[in-house]
Structure formats: structure tokens, C-alpha cells
Amino acid sequence: MTERFDCHHCNESLFGKKYILREDNPYCVACFETQYANTCEECGKPIGCDCKDLSYKDRHWHEACFHCSQCRSSLVDKPFAAKEDQLLCTDCYSNEYSSKCQECKKTIMPGTRKMEYKGNSWHETCFICHRCQQPIGTKSFIPKDNQNFCVPCYEKQHAMQCVQCKKPITTGGVTYREQPWHKECFVCTACRKQLCGQRFTARDEFAYCLNCFCDLYAKKCAGCTNPISGLGGTKYISFEERQWHNDCFNCKKCSLSLVGRGFLTERDDILCPDCGKDI
């Protein structure tokens, strides 16, 4: 007696018929396609045993249905991109979603190296210095008036020259008397300390920090002998070629402040009227 060879699902004999094995069990074509065939994403029909099943991320297509969602060209054996469940050929994807080069206005193709700055994109070969026309690449550059310059070209064409060292000022800088300075060049004439961010004054057009100015030019208080800068609204008393800080203009004997009061002098001392009675 001949052993039976039937479909594992419908039990119909498979002798002389085409069949498919799944997990060592034979199925007739009809049962296999009903039970196990994948459904095509495009046409919604089963992908039969005699068709090529193309898959991408758990989705399946007939070979004839695997095409670009926009131009309908076949994607079989071609590079493609996916966007919001749609498959697109590289041309359609680039035209729809890829960046446009700021210089040549053409699409920057996926996989192509591009340069980006403040939301704008360039082909690597289009990202060049406006002056020398050489590729900038990953080197430092300076944008000006919607144009990009390599640092040497920017310095030659646009940068201000420091009045002290005569070299270009590329970042920051200080303006004093309508002239540009590097921060590190704008220093006290006497001690050479940087004046940027510090209080300073000038004499004969030369800038000085307050300490040097006071040491060199300020009058000395007859009371404490410290300099009277006169800067920042500092008040002082002047009498017979002598000067005092307001706080130092006091009676020599009783220390009463004489600011706004009458006073007497005895040699180099100043006295209030009460202490000067016996003079």
C-alpha cells in the first residue's frame, strides 16, 4: 500500500502537484498562499509562491509593485529612501526633502558631504571664500554681508587696523577717540596694564589707569598726603595753593569738619574759630 502524501492543511493529495514545505510540513499552493503568503503593501493582494517577495522593515511588495511613490519608477535593485511610509527614489527624495545649496541653488544629494552654517547649506565644493575662491572646508571663516571669507582674505579686505600695532582686528577690539585698538594693545601709558573694562583717564592724549594718573599728575592732599584724583565727582577744597579731600578738611585740634565753615590758619594747620581764639 502506497503511503499518503497530503496537504498539511486541507488533506488533499499532493501526488503529482506542486507543493511548499513549511516547518517540514507540505502545503498545496492554494493553502500556503491563504495561510502564509504576505500581502503586498501596494496592491493589497497576496504575494504568491511564483512571485518575488520584496520586503523592507516588515513590509512586503510584489516586484512589479515596488516603485517610487511619486514618479512610479521601479526601485528594484536601486537605492531609495523612506519618508512617512512612502518609498521614494533618490531623485524624488532629493527634490522634495533634501537641502538646496546656498551658492549654486542645486539639490544636495543624500550621502553627499555638505557644509552648514546658521540654517544654510552648501555643497562642499561650493563653500568657498568670496575673495580668493578657495574652498573653506573646516577652516575658520568670517561671514559678512551674506558672503563668507577665509580669515586671511577678511583681514585684507574688511578688518580694521589697530592704531597701536597696525595689525588687523578680527574679533572684539576697543574704540578710543574714534580710533580702533586691540584690547591687548589698549594699555596704560605708564604701567602697560590693559585698560579695557577699567576706569581710566587721559593727559595729552595718552591714556592712564587711575593709579598711574594719580601718582604722576594728581595734586596731593595737605591732610592725608594721598593723591586727589578729582575723577568721578570727587570733591576737594583748595586754599592758597594747597588742597584737601573734603573728608580731610578738618580742624587740626578738634577734628571738626570745616567744609562750608569759616576757619583760621596757623602756619600749615587749619583751625576752627573756637580752637583759633587763642592765636
ZIZI-V142301 format. One record per residue. N is the residue number from 1. RES is the residue in three letters. SS is DSSP state (A for helix, B for strand, O for the rest). PHI is phi in whole degrees, 0 to 359 (999 if undefined). PSI is psi in whole degrees, 0 to 359 (NA if undefined). Layout:
n=N res=RES ss=SS phi=PHI psi=PSI
n=N res=RES ss=SS phi=PHI psi=PSI
This chain:
n=1 res=MET ss=O phi=999 psi=130
n=2 res=THR ss=O phi=284 psi=136
n=3 res=GLU ss=O phi=289 psi=141
n=4 res=ARG ss=O phi=285 psi=149
n=5 res=PHE ss=O phi=224 psi=90
n=6 res=ASP ss=B phi=247 psi=161
n=7 res=CYS ss=O phi=296 psi=134
n=8 res=HIS ss=O phi=294 psi=339
n=9 res=HIS ss=O phi=262 psi=308
n=10 res=CYS ss=O phi=259 psi=353
n=11 res=ASN ss=O phi=67 psi=11
n=12 res=GLU ss=O phi=288 psi=146
n=13 res=SER ss=B phi=295 psi=139
n=14 res=LEU ss=O phi=257 psi=4
n=15 res=PHE ss=O phi=298 psi=126
n=16 res=GLY ss=O phi=77 psi=7
n=17 res=LYS ss=O phi=241 psi=159
n=18 res=LYS ss=O phi=284 psi=141
n=19 res=TYR ss=B phi=214 psi=167
n=20 res=ILE ss=B phi=231 psi=136
n=21 res=LEU ss=B phi=268 psi=133
n=22 res=ARG ss=B phi=223 psi=119
n=23 res=GLU ss=O phi=53 psi=45
n=24 res=ASP ss=O phi=68 psi=8
n=25 res=ASN ss=B phi=252 psi=134
n=26 res=PRO ss=B phi=276 psi=142
n=27 res=TYR ss=B phi=228 psi=143
n=28 res=CYS ss=B phi=290 psi=161
n=29 res=VAL ss=A phi=300 psi=316
n=30 res=ALA ss=A phi=298 psi=314
n=31 res=CYS ss=A phi=291 psi=320
n=32 res=PHE ss=A phi=298 psi=315
n=33 res=GLU ss=A phi=294 psi=324
n=34 res=THR ss=A phi=292 psi=320
n=35 res=GLN ss=A phi=272 psi=324
n=36 res=TYR ss=A phi=232 psi=346
n=37 res=ALA ss=O phi=293 psi=141
n=38 res=ASN ss=O phi=284 psi=153
n=39 res=THR ss=B phi=264 psi=134
n=40 res=CYS ss=O phi=290 psi=131
n=41 res=GLU ss=O phi=297 psi=330
n=42 res=GLU ss=O phi=275 psi=305
n=43 res=CYS ss=O phi=261 psi=347
n=44 res=GLY ss=O phi=79 psi=7
n=45 res=LYS ss=O phi=261 psi=157
n=46 res=PRO ss=B phi=297 psi=149
n=47 res=ILE ss=O phi=265 psi=101
n=48 res=GLY ss=O phi=291 psi=172
n=49 res=CYS ss=O phi=294 psi=333
n=50 res=ASP ss=O phi=269 psi=7
n=51 res=CYS ss=O phi=248 psi=151
n=52 res=LYS ss=O phi=280 psi=129
n=53 res=ASP ss=B phi=260 psi=112
n=54 res=LEU ss=B phi=260 psi=130
n=55 res=SER ss=B phi=233 psi=151
n=56 res=TYR ss=B phi=206 psi=116
n=57 res=LYS ss=O phi=51 psi=56
n=58 res=ASP ss=O phi=64 psi=19
n=59 res=ARG ss=B phi=243 psi=151
n=60 res=HIS ss=B phi=228 psi=150
n=61 res=TRP ss=B phi=218 psi=149
n=62 res=HIS ss=B phi=295 psi=152
n=63 res=GLU ss=A phi=302 psi=321
n=64 res=ALA ss=A phi=286 psi=343
n=65 res=CYS ss=A phi=264 psi=355
n=66 res=PHE ss=O phi=273 psi=85
n=67 res=HIS ss=B phi=221 psi=169
n=68 res=CYS ss=O phi=294 psi=136
n=69 res=SER ss=O phi=292 psi=341
n=70 res=GLN ss=O phi=259 psi=301
n=71 res=CYS ss=O phi=268 psi=353
n=72 res=ARG ss=O phi=69 psi=11
n=73 res=SER ss=O phi=286 psi=150
n=74 res=SER ss=B phi=294 psi=141
n=75 res=LEU ss=O phi=255 psi=6
n=76 res=VAL ss=O phi=296 psi=125
n=77 res=ASP ss=O phi=61 psi=26
n=78 res=LYS ss=O phi=233 psi=153
n=79 res=PRO ss=O phi=291 psi=146
n=80 res=PHE ss=B phi=210 psi=170
n=81 res=ALA ss=B phi=228 psi=155
n=82 res=ALA ss=B phi=246 psi=136
n=83 res=LYS ss=B phi=216 psi=116
n=84 res=GLU ss=O phi=51 psi=52
n=85 res=ASP ss=O phi=68 psi=6
n=86 res=GLN ss=B phi=255 psi=142
n=87 res=LEU ss=B phi=262 psi=133
n=88 res=LEU ss=B phi=229 psi=141
n=89 res=CYS ss=B phi=292 psi=163
n=90 res=THR ss=A phi=297 psi=325
n=91 res=ASP ss=A phi=296 psi=311
n=92 res=CYS ss=A phi=294 psi=320
n=93 res=TYR ss=A phi=297 psi=317
n=94 res=SER ss=A phi=296 psi=315
n=95 res=ASN ss=A phi=296 psi=328
n=96 res=GLU ss=A phi=270 psi=320
n=97 res=TYR ss=A phi=235 psi=341
n=98 res=SER ss=O phi=284 psi=159
n=99 res=SER ss=O phi=290 psi=153
n=100 res=LYS ss=B phi=256 psi=139
n=101 res=CYS ss=B phi=292 psi=130
n=102 res=GLN ss=O phi=296 psi=333
n=103 res=GLU ss=O phi=271 psi=303
n=104 res=CYS ss=O phi=264 psi=352
n=105 res=LYS ss=O phi=68 psi=8
n=106 res=LYS ss=O phi=269 psi=162
n=107 res=THR ss=B phi=292 psi=139
n=108 res=ILE ss=O phi=268 psi=107
n=109 res=MET ss=O phi=294 psi=146
n=110 res=PRO ss=O phi=304 psi=138
n=111 res=GLY ss=O phi=89 psi=347
n=112 res=THR ss=O phi=276 psi=138
n=113 res=ARG ss=O phi=290 psi=133
n=114 res=LYS ss=B phi=227 psi=158
n=115 res=MET ss=B phi=250 psi=139
n=116 res=GLU ss=B phi=231 psi=143
n=117 res=TYR ss=B phi=203 psi=120
n=118 res=LYS ss=O phi=50 psi=50
n=119 res=GLY ss=O phi=83 psi=354
n=120 res=ASN ss=B phi=257 psi=154
n=121 res=SER ss=B phi=231 psi=151
n=122 res=TRP ss=B phi=221 psi=149
n=123 res=HIS ss=B phi=299 psi=149
n=124 res=GLU ss=O phi=302 psi=322
n=125 res=THR ss=O phi=283 psi=346
n=126 res=CYS ss=O phi=265 psi=347
n=127 res=PHE ss=O phi=275 psi=85
n=128 res=ILE ss=B phi=234 psi=162
n=129 res=CYS ss=O phi=290 psi=133
n=130 res=HIS ss=O phi=294 psi=334
n=131 res=ARG ss=O phi=270 psi=307
n=132 res=CYS ss=O phi=264 psi=350
n=133 res=GLN ss=O phi=66 psi=18
n=134 res=GLN ss=O phi=268 psi=145
n=135 res=PRO ss=B phi=303 psi=137
n=136 res=ILE ss=O phi=274 psi=323
n=137 res=GLY ss=O phi=58 psi=230
n=138 res=THR ss=O phi=262 psi=10
n=139 res=LYS ss=O phi=285 psi=163
n=140 res=SER ss=O phi=294 psi=145
n=141 res=PHE ss=B phi=214 psi=166
n=142 res=ILE ss=B phi=230 psi=120
n=143 res=PRO ss=B phi=277 psi=142
n=144 res=LYS ss=B phi=207 psi=126
n=145 res=ASP ss=O phi=53 psi=47
n=146 res=ASN ss=O phi=63 psi=20
n=147 res=GLN ss=B phi=233 psi=149
n=148 res=ASN ss=B phi=251 psi=139
n=149 res=PHE ss=B phi=232 psi=139
n=150 res=CYS ss=B phi=293 psi=159
n=151 res=VAL ss=A phi=301 psi=313
n=152 res=PRO ss=A phi=301 psi=319
n=153 res=CYS ss=A phi=291 psi=322
n=154 res=TYR ss=A phi=297 psi=318
n=155 res=GLU ss=A phi=297 psi=321
n=156 res=LYS ss=A phi=290 psi=323
n=157 res=GLN ss=A phi=264 psi=326
n=158 res=HIS ss=O phi=235 psi=332
n=159 res=ALA ss=O phi=291 psi=141
n=160 res=MET ss=B phi=288 psi=153
n=161 res=GLN ss=B phi=261 psi=131
n=162 res=CYS ss=O phi=297 psi=131
n=163 res=VAL ss=O phi=293 psi=340
n=164 res=GLN ss=O phi=272 psi=303
n=165 res=CYS ss=O phi=261 psi=350
n=166 res=LYS ss=O phi=69 psi=13
n=167 res=LYS ss=O phi=262 psi=159
n=168 res=PRO ss=B phi=296 psi=146
n=169 res=ILE ss=B phi=258 psi=107
n=170 res=THR ss=O phi=263 psi=331
n=171 res=THR ss=O phi=222 psi=140
n=172 res=GLY ss=O phi=65 psi=222
n=173 res=GLY ss=O phi=108 psi=167
n=174 res=VAL ss=B phi=229 psi=139
n=175 res=THR ss=B phi=250 psi=124
n=176 res=TYR ss=B phi=225 psi=123
n=177 res=ARG ss=O phi=54 psi=43
n=178 res=GLU ss=O phi=63 psi=24
n=179 res=GLN ss=B phi=236 psi=142
n=180 res=PRO ss=B phi=273 psi=142
n=181 res=TRP ss=B phi=224 psi=148
n=182 res=HIS ss=O phi=294 psi=148
n=183 res=LYS ss=O phi=302 psi=320
n=184 res=GLU ss=O phi=285 psi=346
n=185 res=CYS ss=O phi=267 psi=343
n=186 res=PHE ss=O phi=272 psi=91
n=187 res=VAL ss=B phi=233 psi=164
n=188 res=CYS ss=O phi=296 psi=134
n=189 res=THR ss=O phi=299 psi=330
n=190 res=ALA ss=O phi=268 psi=302
n=191 res=CYS ss=O phi=263 psi=350
n=192 res=ARG ss=O phi=69 psi=16
n=193 res=LYS ss=O phi=282 psi=146
n=194 res=GLN ss=B phi=297 psi=140
n=195 res=LEU ss=O phi=259 psi=350
n=196 res=CYS ss=O phi=299 psi=126
n=197 res=GLY ss=O phi=82 psi=0
n=198 res=GLN ss=O phi=247 psi=155
n=199 res=ARG ss=O phi=286 psi=137
n=200 res=PHE ss=B phi=211 psi=169
n=201 res=THR ss=B phi=219 psi=178
n=202 res=ALA ss=B phi=226 psi=153
n=203 res=ARG ss=B phi=217 psi=127
n=204 res=ASP ss=O phi=54 psi=40
n=205 res=GLU ss=O phi=71 psi=6
n=206 res=PHE ss=B phi=259 psi=136
n=207 res=ALA ss=B phi=272 psi=141
n=208 res=TYR ss=B phi=225 psi=145
n=209 res=CYS ss=B phi=290 psi=162
n=210 res=LEU ss=A phi=297 psi=322
n=211 res=ASN ss=A phi=297 psi=314
n=212 res=CYS ss=A phi=292 psi=321
n=213 res=PHE ss=A phi=298 psi=315
n=214 res=CYS ss=A phi=296 psi=318
n=215 res=ASP ss=A phi=295 psi=325
n=216 res=LEU ss=A phi=271 psi=321
n=217 res=TYR ss=A phi=235 psi=339
n=218 res=ALA ss=O phi=287 psi=147
n=219 res=LYS ss=B phi=287 psi=151
n=220 res=LYS ss=B phi=263 psi=141
n=221 res=CYS ss=B phi=291 psi=132
n=222 res=ALA ss=O phi=290 psi=344
n=223 res=GLY ss=O phi=271 psi=302
n=224 res=CYS ss=O phi=257 psi=351
n=225 res=THR ss=O phi=70 psi=3
n=226 res=ASN ss=O phi=279 psi=157
n=227 res=PRO ss=B phi=296 psi=148
n=228 res=ILE ss=B phi=254 psi=104
n=229 res=SER ss=O phi=288 psi=325
n=230 res=GLY ss=O phi=73 psi=5
n=231 res=LEU ss=O phi=266 psi=156
n=232 res=GLY ss=O phi=65 psi=26
n=233 res=GLY ss=O phi=82 psi=14
n=234 res=THR ss=O phi=300 psi=129
n=235 res=LYS ss=O phi=262 psi=144
n=236 res=TYR ss=B phi=212 psi=163
n=237 res=ILE ss=B phi=252 psi=137
n=238 res=SER ss=B phi=237 psi=132
n=239 res=PHE ss=B phi=207 psi=121
n=240 res=GLU ss=O phi=49 psi=55
n=241 res=GLU ss=O phi=64 psi=15
n=242 res=ARG ss=B phi=243 psi=152
n=243 res=GLN ss=B phi=229 psi=150
n=244 res=TRP ss=B phi=224 psi=145
n=245 res=HIS ss=B phi=298 psi=150
n=246 res=ASN ss=A phi=307 psi=318
n=247 res=ASP ss=A phi=288 psi=344
n=248 res=CYS ss=A phi=261 psi=354
n=249 res=PHE ss=O phi=274 psi=77
n=250 res=ASN ss=B phi=234 psi=159
n=251 res=CYS ss=O phi=298 psi=132
n=252 res=LYS ss=O phi=298 psi=330
n=253 res=LYS ss=O phi=269 psi=307
n=254 res=CYS ss=O phi=257 psi=358
n=255 res=SER ss=O phi=66 psi=14
n=256 res=LEU ss=O phi=293 psi=136
n=257 res=SER ss=B phi=295 psi=134
n=258 res=LEU ss=O phi=254 psi=9
n=259 res=VAL ss=O phi=296 psi=121
n=260 res=GLY ss=O phi=79 psi=8
n=261 res=ARG ss=O phi=241 psi=165
n=262 res=GLY ss=O phi=286 psi=154
n=263 res=PHE ss=O phi=206 psi=165
n=264 res=LEU ss=B phi=238 psi=159
n=265 res=THR ss=B phi=242 psi=143
n=266 res=GLU ss=B phi=225 psi=104
n=267 res=ARG ss=O phi=55 psi=241
n=268 res=ASP ss=O phi=269 psi=1
n=269 res=ASP ss=B phi=263 psi=155
n=270 res=ILE ss=B phi=242 psi=141
n=271 res=LEU ss=B phi=228 psi=152
n=272 res=CYS ss=O phi=284 psi=162
n=273 res=PRO ss=O phi=303 psi=324
n=274 res=ASP ss=O phi=293 psi=315
n=275 res=CYS ss=O phi=287 psi=341
n=276 res=GLY ss=O phi=265 psi=8
n=277 res=LYS ss=O phi=298 psi=325
n=278 res=ASP ss=O phi=272 psi=2
n=279 res=ILE ss=O phi=292 psi=NA
